[in-house]
Amino acid sequence: MKNFQTRKIKTSSATIHLEKGGEGPPVLLLHGYPETHAMWHRVAPELARDYTVVCPDLRGYGDSSKPKGLPDHSNYSKRAMAKDMVEVMAALGHRRFHVVGHDRGGRVAHRLARDHGERVKSLTVLDISPTLKMYESTNMQFAKAYYHWFFLIQEAPLPEKMLAGMGPDYILKRLGRGKAGLKFFSKAAMAEYVRCFNPHSTCEDYRAAATIDLVHDRKNKTRITMPVLALWGRQGVIEALFDCLADWHEVATDVRGKALQCGHFIPEEKPRELVAELRRFWKGL
C-alpha cells in the first residue's frame, strides 16, 4: 500500500509480517479467510489520514509464520493469534488501540478483547456472529452455506490435498456470490491471496475454531465491556441466518451496528461505507 512501511516482527512464538502507515490513534486491522493484509488496500490508506494503521498477516496467512499444527491445534487458536497481535502492537509502541476484524480476523479480535481487554479501546467485527453462537446454532441451512467450516476441520491430510487442487480463488467465488463476486477483488490483491495460500495452516485455523477455541469461549461467562461495532452484509449468511446484534449483545455490554448493502467481503465491496462507519464510531468514543 502506498506510503505504508513493511515490517516483520518476532513475537514469542511467531514472526508476523505487516504494513504500517499514518499518524494518530492506533488501529489494528485483522483480515479474513482466505486473504491477507492486502484485503485492506481500499480502507487502510483512507484511515491513515487520521490514524496509525497496522495491517498484519495473521499467523498461517500471508508472509507470517505458518507452523505445523499441534495435535490439539493450540498454536492456531485465536488465543495464540491474539497474543501475537498484542506483542506486535507493543513492539510498535502501542499499548491501547482500536481493533477491526473481518471474518477470521474478527474471531481473533474477539479473543483479543477477551484476553487483553485493557489493550482494546474498541472492537469492530465484520460479518460474523460469535464463533460459539454460530456452531451451537448450526442447522442444515448454515451447514450448506458455510460448508467449508465442516470440510476444513476434517483430519489431515484430506482437506489439505483437496485444497491444493482448488486454491483460494475457488473459495472466494463460493463466499463472494459466484463469479460475479470476484469483481470486487483487485487483481493485485487476488494475486497475493493465491501466492500466500497455505492449505495446512488455513485448515488448522478452522480446526482450532471447532475445538480449542470453543473450550476457551465456554470458559468466558462475563461480557466484554469496551464499545463494540458489528457490521454485516445484507446479502450474506449472517443476515439470513443470525441476529447479529442480539448475538453480540450476549457477549458484550455496549453494542451497536447495522447491515450494509453488500455481501461477505465488506472491506472490498463497500470500502467507503466502512471507513465512514468506523470514523463515526470512533469519533463518539
Secondary structure, 3 states (H helix, E strand, C coil): CCCCEEEEEECCCCEEEEEEECCCCEEEEECCCCCCHHHHCCCHHHHCCCCEEEEECCCCCCCCCCCCCCCCCHHHCHHHHHHHHHHHHHHCCCCCEEEEEECHHHHHHHHHHHHCHHHEEEEEEECCCCHHHHHHCCCHHHHHHCHHHHHHCCCCCHHHHHHHHHCHHHHHHHHCCCHHHHHHCCHHHHHHHHHHCCHHHHHHHHHHHCCHHHHHHHHCCCCECCCEEEEEECCCHHHHHCCHHHHHHCCECCEEEEEECCCCCHHHHCHHHHHHHHHHHHHCC
